[in-house]
């Protein structure tokens, strides 16, 4: 089958949720189908990645993303009924590129990732179309509005109303939609029960993320960042993610303010690593606190997982399946998270991960794992088995192909 795959960002390198998802979808699909990929290039690194993507794509096309034009276009249309996200990611050059490809090639199916790319083919007729929403952005924004105390809160609430309506409207222009979790599907179906939605979860690369099999040199000497403690006594807590993304920034600030001090009372030498791109100013300031390390960008997160005693994900906002949790489970790192952090995951609570929704209980769960290495190991082993059974990319792409077959 000939597939036109519209990815918002370059799938390579696969270093954040949407890039990871599109990269593994395309890589697996290309084994049995001819895939033409189109994406926005946000940097020279994205353009350099075309060579790698061309090794398995039939054709790769890109359009340079221009932030100045995006901001101007958003400002001009700020009173529109459409979400600001739609205007921010609209590009006449991208529309021309896609129109030209559709006119020149006989594609059997169009796969659009996120509604930002779906807008370019919403009115296309005569070709089967799938829209991968990933998760409900409206649900994500609603949770953020409940927590955000900055002046942006009013804008977030306004955008949530626009997105809630738009997600439903654009979904009706496609033959089928996909989301990563049942609760995202249920949320959308509560808005309109006529939507055709299937669940295709996020996955994890089990060959790349594997316990104690870190390839290559460490990006930094983690031991130099950790207080001097005997190797078998060192307790390192870890959080990973893009750190200018509100749910992630909120999670680590909440952890440092309300949970970590309770842990340090019992285990004062514990270190908390915050690993991820683009930490906000508020997140960077956390590094001034005892036992907190903010790394910023690292080329390889696996050494941090390899040194971590426990992965903590105290998320209070967001939607969809948390890729960070899947990576931790794949690396054999026990997890303590929240109900929101665990939503959408096919995992047995208290056997494959732990959940806590108050600072006191969260700290107690972490302390219990610190003081019981055998329980940590059992949790880690069960987590690895879960991702092997439910979240391997080849298995998930077979589910995606079943969606294609239905239309």
C-alpha positions as CSV (number, residue, x, y, z in Angstrom):
1,X,0.0,0.0,0.0
2,X,1.2,3.5,-0.8
3,X,0.9,5.7,2.3
4,X,1.3,9.5,2.7
5,X,2.4,10.0,6.3
6,X,2.1,13.6,7.6
7,X,4.2,14.1,10.8
8,X,4.1,17.4,12.6
9,X,7.8,17.2,13.5
10,X,10.7,15.3,12.1
11,X,10.5,11.7,13.5
12,X,14.3,11.6,13.8
13,X,15.9,11.8,16.3
14,X,13.0,10.1,18.2
15,X,13.4,12.1,21.5
16,X,9.9,13.1,22.5
17,X,6.4,11.6,22.5
18,X,5.1,12.6,19.1
19,X,8.5,12.0,17.4
20,X,8.8,8.6,19.0
21,X,5.4,7.5,17.9
22,X,5.7,8.7,14.3
23,X,9.3,7.3,14.0
24,X,8.3,3.7,15.0
25,X,5.0,3.8,13.1
26,X,6.9,4.7,9.9
27,X,9.8,2.4,10.5
28,X,7.5,-0.6,11.0
29,X,5.1,0.3,8.2
30,X,7.9,0.7,5.7
31,X,8.6,-3.0,6.0
32,X,5.4,-3.8,4.2
33,X,4.3,-0.5,2.6
34,X,5.7,2.4,0.5
35,X,5.7,5.4,2.8
36,X,6.1,9.0,1.7
37,X,6.9,11.2,4.7
38,X,6.2,14.9,5.1
39,X,7.1,17.0,8.1
40,X,8.0,20.5,9.5
41,X,11.7,21.0,9.9
42,X,12.3,23.1,13.0
43,X,16.1,23.0,13.0
44,X,19.1,22.0,10.8
45,X,19.2,18.8,12.9
46,X,15.8,17.9,11.5
47,X,17.0,18.3,8.0
48,X,20.1,16.3,8.7
49,X,17.9,13.5,9.8
50,X,16.4,13.1,6.3
51,X,19.3,10.9,5.3
52,X,18.5,8.4,8.1
53,X,14.7,8.5,7.3
54,X,15.4,7.9,3.6
55,X,16.8,4.5,4.5
56,X,13.3,3.1,5.0
57,X,11.0,5.7,3.5
58,X,10.2,5.7,-0.2
59,X,10.3,9.5,-0.2
60,X,10.9,12.2,2.4
61,X,9.8,15.8,2.0
62,X,10.0,18.7,4.5
63,X,9.0,22.3,4.9
64,X,10.9,24.7,7.1
65,X,8.9,25.8,10.1
66,X,9.1,29.6,10.6
67,X,8.2,30.7,14.1
68,X,8.0,34.4,13.2
69,X,5.3,33.7,10.6
70,X,3.6,31.2,13.0
71,X,3.3,33.9,15.7
72,X,2.1,36.5,13.3
73,X,-0.5,34.2,11.9
74,X,-1.7,33.3,15.4
75,X,-2.0,36.9,16.4
76,X,-3.9,37.9,13.3
77,X,-6.4,35.1,13.9
78,X,-6.6,35.4,17.7
79,X,-10.4,36.1,17.6
80,X,-11.0,33.1,15.3
81,X,-13.3,30.2,16.5
82,X,-10.5,27.8,15.6
83,X,-7.8,26.8,18.1
84,X,-4.7,29.0,18.1
85,X,-2.8,25.7,17.6
86,X,-4.3,25.4,14.1
87,X,-3.2,28.9,13.1
88,X,0.2,28.5,14.6
89,X,0.9,25.4,12.6
90,X,-0.7,26.5,9.3
91,X,1.8,27.1,6.5
92,X,0.9,28.0,2.9
93,X,4.1,26.2,1.8
94,X,3.1,23.0,3.6
95,X,-0.4,23.2,2.0
96,X,1.2,23.5,-1.4
97,X,3.6,20.7,-0.8
98,X,0.9,18.3,0.3
99,X,-1.4,19.4,-2.6
100,X,1.4,18.7,-5.1
101,X,2.1,15.3,-3.7
102,X,-1.6,14.3,-3.8
103,X,-1.9,15.6,-7.4
104,X,1.2,13.7,-8.6
105,X,1.0,10.4,-6.7
106,X,-1.7,7.8,-6.3
107,X,-1.8,7.3,-2.5
108,X,-4.1,4.7,-1.1
109,X,-4.1,6.1,2.4
110,X,-3.2,9.3,4.2
111,X,-2.1,9.1,7.8
112,X,-2.1,12.5,9.5
113,X,-0.5,12.9,12.9
114,X,-2.3,15.3,15.3
115,X,-5.0,17.7,14.1
116,X,-2.3,20.3,13.3
117,X,-1.4,18.2,10.3
118,X,-4.9,16.9,9.8
119,X,-6.0,20.4,8.8
120,X,-4.1,20.1,5.5
121,X,-6.1,17.1,4.3
122,X,-9.4,17.6,6.1
123,X,-11.2,18.4,2.8
124,X,-9.3,15.9,0.6
125,X,-11.7,13.4,-1.1
126,X,-11.2,10.1,-2.7
127,X,-8.4,8.7,-0.5
128,X,-8.8,6.8,2.8
129,X,-7.7,9.0,5.7
130,X,-6.7,8.2,9.3
131,X,-6.2,11.0,11.9
132,X,-3.9,10.0,14.8
133,X,-4.9,12.5,17.6
134,X,-2.6,10.6,20.0
135,X,-4.5,12.0,22.9
136,X,-7.2,14.6,23.5
137,X,-5.6,18.0,23.7
138,X,-8.8,19.4,25.1
139,X,-8.5,17.0,28.1
140,X,-4.9,18.0,28.5
141,X,-5.7,21.7,28.5
142,X,-8.5,21.3,30.9
143,X,-6.2,19.7,33.5
144,X,-3.6,22.4,32.9
145,X,-6.2,25.1,33.4
146,X,-7.1,23.6,36.8
147,X,-3.4,23.9,38.0
148,X,-2.0,26.9,36.1
149,X,-1.8,30.0,38.3
150,X,0.0,32.2,35.8
151,X,-1.6,34.9,33.6
152,X,-1.7,32.3,30.8
153,X,-4.6,30.5,32.6
154,X,-7.3,32.5,30.8
155,X,-5.8,31.8,27.4
156,X,-5.5,28.1,28.3
157,X,-9.2,27.9,29.3
158,X,-10.2,29.7,26.1
159,X,-8.0,27.4,23.9
160,X,-9.5,24.4,25.7
161,X,-13.0,25.4,24.6
162,X,-11.9,25.9,21.0
163,X,-10.0,22.6,20.9
164,X,-12.8,20.6,22.4
165,X,-15.1,21.7,19.6
166,X,-12.4,21.4,16.8
167,X,-11.2,17.9,17.8
168,X,-14.7,16.6,17.2
169,X,-15.3,18.6,14.0
170,X,-12.1,17.6,12.3
171,X,-12.4,13.9,13.3
172,X,-15.6,13.7,11.3
173,X,-13.6,14.6,8.2
174,X,-11.6,11.4,8.5
175,X,-12.6,7.8,8.0
176,X,-11.0,6.7,11.3
177,X,-9.3,8.2,14.3
178,X,-6.7,6.7,16.6
179,X,-5.8,7.6,20.2
180,X,-3.3,6.1,22.7
181,X,-5.6,5.2,25.5
182,X,-9.2,4.1,26.3
183,X,-9.8,7.1,28.5
184,X,-9.0,9.5,25.6
185,X,-11.4,7.6,23.4
186,X,-14.1,7.6,26.1
187,X,-13.6,11.4,26.6
188,X,-14.1,12.1,22.9
189,X,-17.0,9.7,22.5
190,X,-18.7,11.5,25.4
191,X,-18.6,14.6,23.2
192,X,-19.9,12.8,20.1
193,X,-20.7,9.1,20.2
194,X,-20.7,8.8,16.3
195,X,-16.9,9.2,16.1
196,X,-15.0,6.2,14.6
197,X,-12.1,5.8,17.1
198,X,-9.6,3.0,17.7
199,X,-7.0,2.7,20.4
200,X,-3.4,2.2,19.4
201,X,-1.2,2.7,22.4
202,X,2.2,4.3,22.7
203,X,5.1,1.8,22.6
204,X,8.7,1.5,23.6
205,X,11.8,0.2,21.7
206,X,12.6,-2.8,23.8
207,X,16.0,-3.4,22.1
208,X,17.1,0.2,22.9
209,X,15.7,0.4,26.4
210,X,16.9,-2.7,28.2
211,X,18.1,-3.2,31.8
212,X,21.8,-2.8,32.3
213,X,22.6,-2.8,28.6
214,X,23.6,0.8,28.0
215,X,25.7,1.1,24.8
216,X,28.5,3.5,24.3
217,X,29.9,6.1,26.7
218,X,27.9,8.0,29.3
219,X,26.9,11.5,28.2
220,X,28.2,12.8,31.5
221,X,29.8,11.1,34.5
222,X,26.7,10.6,36.6
223,X,28.8,9.6,39.6
224,X,30.3,13.1,39.7
225,X,26.8,14.6,40.0
226,X,25.8,12.3,42.9
227,X,26.8,13.0,46.5
228,X,29.6,10.7,47.7
229,X,27.8,7.6,48.9
230,X,28.8,3.9,48.6
231,X,27.6,2.5,45.3
232,X,25.3,0.0,47.0
233,X,23.8,2.7,49.2
234,X,23.3,5.5,46.7
235,X,19.6,6.3,46.2
236,X,18.9,8.1,42.9
237,X,15.4,9.2,42.0
238,X,14.7,10.1,38.4
239,X,12.3,12.0,36.2
240,X,12.7,12.4,32.5
241,X,10.8,14.4,29.9
242,X,10.7,17.6,27.8
243,X,10.9,20.2,30.6
244,X,9.2,23.2,29.1
245,X,6.0,21.0,28.7
246,X,3.7,22.2,31.4
247,X,2.7,18.8,32.9
248,X,6.4,17.8,33.2
249,X,7.5,21.1,34.7
250,X,4.5,21.1,37.1
251,X,5.4,17.5,38.2
252,X,9.0,18.2,39.2
253,X,8.1,21.5,40.9
254,X,5.4,19.7,42.9
255,X,7.7,16.9,43.7
256,X,10.5,19.2,45.0
257,X,8.1,21.4,47.0
258,X,5.8,18.8,48.5
259,X,7.2,15.3,48.3
260,X,11.0,15.3,48.2
261,X,11.5,17.1,51.6
262,X,9.5,14.3,53.2
263,X,11.8,11.7,51.6
264,X,14.9,13.6,52.6
265,X,13.8,13.6,56.3
266,X,14.3,9.8,56.3
267,X,17.0,9.5,53.6
268,X,18.9,12.8,53.5
269,X,21.5,11.6,50.9
270,X,18.9,10.8,48.3
271,X,19.5,12.5,44.9
272,X,16.7,13.6,42.5
273,X,17.7,13.8,38.8
274,X,15.6,15.9,36.5
275,X,16.6,14.9,33.0
276,X,15.3,16.5,29.8
277,X,15.4,19.2,27.2
278,X,14.5,22.9,27.6
279,X,14.1,23.2,31.4
280,X,12.1,26.3,32.3
281,X,13.6,29.0,34.5
282,X,11.5,27.6,37.4
283,X,12.8,24.1,36.8
284,X,16.4,25.3,36.5
285,X,16.1,27.1,39.9
286,X,15.3,23.7,41.5
287,X,19.0,22.8,41.1
288,X,19.9,25.2,43.9
289,X,18.1,22.8,46.4
290,X,20.0,20.1,48.3
291,X,20.0,16.8,46.4
292,X,18.4,18.1,43.2
293,X,20.3,17.8,39.8
294,X,18.8,19.4,36.6
295,X,20.8,18.2,33.6
296,X,19.1,19.8,30.7
297,X,19.5,18.0,27.3
298,X,21.4,14.7,27.4
299,X,22.0,12.6,24.2
300,X,21.2,9.3,26.0
301,X,18.9,8.9,29.0
302,X,19.7,5.3,29.5
303,X,22.7,5.8,31.9
304,X,20.4,7.8,34.2
305,X,17.9,4.9,34.2
306,X,20.8,2.5,34.8
307,X,21.8,4.4,37.9
308,X,18.3,5.2,39.1
309,X,16.8,3.4,42.1
310,X,13.3,4.6,41.5
311,X,11.5,6.5,38.7
312,X,9.1,9.1,40.1
313,X,6.4,10.5,37.9
314,X,4.1,12.7,40.1
315,X,2.0,14.0,37.2
316,X,-1.0,16.2,37.9
317,X,-1.8,17.2,34.3
318,X,-1.5,15.7,30.8
319,X,-3.3,13.0,28.9
320,X,-2.5,9.9,26.9
321,X,0.0,7.3,27.9
322,X,3.3,8.5,29.5
323,X,6.2,7.4,27.3
324,X,8.5,8.1,30.2
325,X,6.8,5.4,32.3
326,X,7.1,2.8,29.5
327,X,10.8,3.6,29.1
328,X,11.4,3.2,32.9
329,X,9.6,-0.1,32.9
330,X,11.6,-1.3,29.9
331,X,14.8,-0.3,31.7
332,X,13.8,-2.3,34.7
333,X,13.3,0.7,36.9
334,X,10.5,0.6,39.5
335,X,7.9,3.4,39.2
336,X,5.9,5.5,41.6
337,X,3.4,7.7,39.8
338,X,-0.1,9.2,40.1
339,X,-3.5,8.2,38.9
340,X,-3.1,10.6,36.0
341,X,0.4,9.4,35.3
342,X,-0.8,5.8,35.1
343,X,-4.0,6.5,33.1
344,X,-4.3,4.5,29.9
345,X,-1.6,2.0,30.9
346,X,-2.3,-1.7,30.9
347,X,-0.5,-2.4,34.1
348,X,-1.4,-4.1,37.4
349,X,-1.3,-1.6,40.2
350,X,1.0,-2.6,43.2
351,X,2.5,-5.3,41.1
352,X,3.9,-3.5,38.1
353,X,3.9,0.0,39.3
354,X,2.8,2.0,42.4
355,X,0.3,4.9,42.5
356,X,0.0,7.7,45.0
357,X,-2.0,10.9,44.7
358,X,-1.1,12.9,47.8
359,X,2.4,14.1,48.8
360,X,2.4,12.0,52.0
361,X,1.4,8.7,50.4
362,X,3.8,9.4,47.5
363,X,6.7,9.9,49.8
364,X,5.7,6.8,51.8
365,X,5.7,4.7,48.7
366,X,9.1,5.9,47.6
367,X,10.6,5.4,51.1
368,X,9.1,1.9,51.3
369,X,10.9,1.0,48.0
370,X,14.2,2.7,49.2
371,X,14.1,0.5,52.3
372,X,13.1,-2.7,50.6
373,X,15.4,-3.6,47.7
374,X,13.7,-6.9,47.1
375,X,10.4,-5.2,46.5
376,X,12.0,-2.7,44.2
377,X,13.5,-5.6,42.1
378,X,10.1,-7.5,42.0
379,X,8.4,-4.3,40.8
380,X,11.1,-3.7,38.2
381,X,10.9,-7.3,36.8
382,X,7.1,-7.2,36.6
383,X,7.2,-3.8,34.8
384,X,9.7,-5.2,32.2
385,X,7.5,-8.2,31.5
386,X,4.4,-5.9,31.1
387,X,6.0,-3.8,28.4
388,X,7.3,-6.9,26.6
389,X,3.8,-8.2,26.5
390,X,1.8,-5.0,25.7
391,X,4.0,-2.2,24.3
392,X,6.4,-3.6,21.7
393,X,6.2,-1.4,18.6
394,X,5.9,-4.3,16.0
395,X,2.8,-5.5,17.8
396,X,1.3,-2.1,18.0
397,X,1.8,-1.3,14.3
398,X,0.0,-4.5,13.5
399,X,-3.0,-3.0,15.4
400,X,-2.6,0.2,13.3
401,X,-2.6,-1.9,10.1
402,X,-5.9,-3.4,11.2
403,X,-7.3,0.1,11.4
404,X,-6.1,0.7,7.9
405,X,-7.7,-2.5,6.7
406,X,-11.1,-1.5,8.1
407,X,-11.3,1.5,5.8
